[in-house]
Amino acid sequence: MKTNYFITGISTEVGKTVVSAIVTEALQADYWKPIQAGDLHDTDTHKVRRWISNKRSVIHSSAYNLSTAMSPHAAAEIDKIKIKTSETKRPVTKNSLVIEGAGGLLVPINAKETIMDLIKKEDKVILVSRHYLGSINHTLLSVEALKAYGKSVFGIIFIGDEHPSTENIIVKMTGITVLGRVSKEPYIDRNVISEYAEIFRPVLEKEL
């Protein structure tokens, strides 16, 4: 069954691309990052393409490739273009699609819209959370925002070492499903992604 997964994070640099690659590999889904800001020589799309092993997944080009590593609205202004969700067309595919957001949920893409506006009601949202001072607040706010906007919160994936008190309070206060954990790895390559894909596949398929 075709399902679209939207991978978002509680902040920037929390591990969204690694999780996107794992989910893509686990389900042999397609991958698409609508907006890439900065690092155009080695984008998140490049990384996912490099990290997955299966032959079914199609890695689709971003709708916007912005030259500066800034909030999309500011990076678009520098490039003298305007981002609109109405013109950000999803790839046409019969396969499931993994969509990776940019930064957090309320990162602006123009003066009126945010990353949240790229998420469709039927998308299964996976929230990526990494432990740091303030991450409980950022995680709870992200879950509340998703619910307030009527989005379907599929589950959460924690990045890094286990922090029982932090994770327990997040689960108790949100009721969100924990899909699993990605440890802090010394490096990421196809083998690492493949190993995690095997771990996550039963969880993701069970929830389909």
C-alpha positions as CSV (number, residue, x, y, z in Angstrom):
1,M,0.0,0.0,0.0
2,K,1.3,3.4,-0.9
3,T,2.0,5.6,2.1
4,N,3.7,9.0,2.4
5,Y,6.0,9.6,5.3
6,F,7.1,13.1,6.3
7,I,10.3,13.2,8.3
8,T,10.6,16.3,10.4
9,G,12.8,17.2,13.4
10,I,12.5,19.2,16.7
11,S,15.3,21.4,15.3
12,T,18.0,21.5,12.7
13,E,20.9,19.0,12.6
14,V,19.0,16.4,14.7
15,G,19.3,13.5,12.3
16,K,16.4,13.8,9.8
17,T,18.5,12.8,6.8
18,V,19.8,9.6,8.4
19,V,16.3,8.7,9.5
20,S,15.0,9.5,6.0
21,A,17.6,7.1,4.5
22,I,16.7,4.4,7.0
23,V,13.0,4.6,6.3
24,T,13.6,4.8,2.6
25,E,15.8,1.7,2.7
26,A,13.5,-0.2,5.1
27,L,10.4,0.3,2.9
28,Q,12.2,0.5,-0.5
29,A,10.3,3.8,-0.8
30,D,11.1,6.8,-3.0
31,Y,12.8,9.8,-1.4
32,W,12.2,13.6,-1.9
33,K,13.5,16.7,-0.1
34,P,11.3,19.6,-1.3
35,I,13.7,22.4,-0.2
36,Q,17.5,22.2,0.1
37,A,19.2,25.2,1.5
38,G,23.0,25.3,1.2
39,D,25.6,22.5,0.8
40,L,24.6,22.1,-2.9
41,H,27.8,20.1,-3.5
42,D,26.7,17.5,-1.1
43,T,23.0,17.8,-0.4
44,D,20.8,15.6,1.7
45,T,19.5,14.1,-1.5
46,H,23.1,13.2,-2.5
47,K,23.6,11.6,0.9
48,V,20.5,9.5,0.8
49,R,21.3,8.3,-2.8
50,R,24.7,7.3,-1.5
51,W,23.5,5.5,1.5
52,I,20.7,3.3,0.2
53,S,21.3,-0.1,-1.3
54,N,18.0,-1.3,-2.8
55,K,17.2,-0.9,-6.5
56,R,13.5,0.0,-6.2
57,S,13.8,3.4,-4.5
58,V,13.8,6.5,-6.8
59,I,15.6,9.5,-5.4
60,H,13.8,12.6,-6.7
61,S,15.3,16.0,-7.2
62,S,14.4,18.8,-4.8
63,A,11.9,21.4,-6.0
64,Y,14.1,24.2,-4.7
65,N,17.9,24.1,-4.4
66,L,19.0,27.3,-2.6
67,S,22.6,28.4,-2.4
68,T,22.7,29.6,1.2
69,A,22.5,27.6,4.4
70,M,19.8,29.7,6.0
71,S,16.1,29.5,6.7
72,P,14.4,28.8,3.3
73,H,12.6,32.1,3.2
74,A,15.9,34.0,3.7
75,A,17.8,31.8,1.3
76,A,15.1,32.2,-1.3
77,E,15.3,36.0,-1.0
78,I,19.1,35.8,-1.6
79,D,18.5,33.7,-4.7
80,K,15.7,36.1,-5.7
81,I,13.0,33.4,-6.0
82,K,9.8,32.8,-4.1
83,I,8.8,29.5,-2.6
84,K,5.1,28.6,-2.6
85,T,3.6,25.4,-1.4
86,S,1.0,25.6,-4.2
87,E,3.9,25.3,-6.7
88,T,5.8,22.7,-4.8
89,K,4.6,19.6,-6.6
90,R,5.3,16.2,-5.2
91,P,6.9,13.6,-7.5
92,V,4.5,11.3,-9.3
93,T,5.1,7.8,-8.2
94,K,3.2,4.6,-7.4
95,N,5.7,3.8,-4.7
96,S,5.6,5.0,-1.1
97,L,7.3,8.4,-0.6
98,V,9.6,9.6,2.1
99,I,9.6,13.4,2.3
100,E,12.3,15.2,4.3
101,G,11.6,18.6,5.8
102,A,14.1,21.4,6.3
103,G,14.9,22.4,9.9
104,G,11.9,22.3,12.3
105,L,8.1,22.5,11.6
106,L,7.6,26.2,11.8
107,V,10.7,27.2,9.8
108,P,9.3,29.8,7.4
109,I,9.4,29.2,3.6
110,N,7.9,32.6,2.8
111,A,6.1,35.4,4.7
112,K,3.0,33.3,5.2
113,E,3.9,29.6,5.1
114,T,6.1,27.3,7.0
115,I,7.4,23.7,6.6
116,M,4.2,22.6,8.3
117,D,2.3,23.7,5.2
118,L,4.1,21.1,3.1
119,I,2.7,18.3,5.2
120,K,-0.6,16.8,4.0
121,K,-3.2,15.6,6.4
122,E,-2.8,12.0,5.2
123,D,1.0,12.0,5.6
124,K,2.4,9.9,8.4
125,V,4.7,12.2,10.3
126,I,7.9,10.8,11.9
127,L,9.4,13.2,14.4
128,V,13.1,13.0,15.0
129,S,14.4,14.1,18.5
130,R,17.9,14.4,19.7
131,H,18.8,14.9,23.4
132,Y,20.2,18.3,24.4
133,L,19.3,20.9,27.0
134,G,15.9,22.2,25.9
135,S,15.0,19.2,23.8
136,I,12.1,18.2,25.9
137,N,10.5,21.6,25.4
138,H,11.2,21.5,21.6
139,T,9.8,17.9,21.3
140,L,6.6,18.7,23.2
141,L,6.1,21.9,21.3
142,S,6.6,20.0,18.0
143,V,4.0,17.4,18.9
144,E,1.5,20.1,20.1
145,A,2.0,22.0,16.8
146,L,1.4,18.9,14.7
147,K,-1.8,18.1,16.6
148,A,-2.9,21.7,16.4
149,Y,-2.5,21.7,12.7
150,G,-4.4,18.4,12.3
151,K,-1.4,16.3,11.2
152,S,-1.1,12.6,11.8
153,V,1.8,11.9,14.2
154,F,3.0,8.5,13.3
155,G,5.8,8.2,15.9
156,I,9.1,9.5,17.2
157,I,12.6,8.3,16.6
158,F,15.3,9.2,19.2
159,I,18.8,9.9,18.1
160,G,21.8,9.2,20.4
161,D,22.2,7.5,23.8
162,E,19.2,6.6,25.8
163,H,17.9,9.1,28.3
164,P,15.1,7.3,30.2
165,S,13.8,10.2,32.2
166,T,13.7,12.5,29.2
167,E,12.1,9.9,26.9
168,N,9.6,8.7,29.5
169,I,8.2,12.2,30.2
170,I,7.9,12.9,26.5
171,V,5.9,9.7,26.0
172,K,3.8,10.2,29.1
173,M,2.9,13.8,28.2
174,T,2.2,13.2,24.5
175,G,1.2,9.6,24.1
176,I,3.3,9.4,21.0
177,T,4.6,6.0,19.8
178,V,8.4,5.4,20.0
179,L,9.4,3.8,16.8
180,G,13.0,3.2,17.9
181,R,16.4,4.7,18.3
182,V,19.4,5.5,16.1
183,S,22.7,5.5,18.1
184,K,25.4,8.1,17.7
185,E,27.4,6.4,14.9
186,P,31.0,7.2,14.2
187,Y,30.2,7.3,10.5
188,I,27.2,6.6,8.2
189,D,27.4,4.5,5.1
190,R,25.3,1.9,3.2
191,N,26.1,-0.9,5.7
192,V,25.0,1.2,8.7
193,I,21.8,2.3,7.0
194,S,21.1,-1.3,5.9
195,E,21.5,-2.6,9.4
196,Y,19.1,0.0,10.8
197,A,16.6,-0.6,8.0
198,E,16.4,-4.3,9.1
199,I,15.7,-3.2,12.6
200,F,13.0,-0.6,11.7
201,R,11.3,-2.5,8.9
202,P,9.1,-4.7,11.1
203,V,8.0,-1.7,13.1
204,L,7.2,0.4,10.0
205,E,5.4,-2.5,8.2
206,K,3.5,-3.4,11.3
207,E,2.1,0.1,11.5
208,L,1.1,0.3,7.8
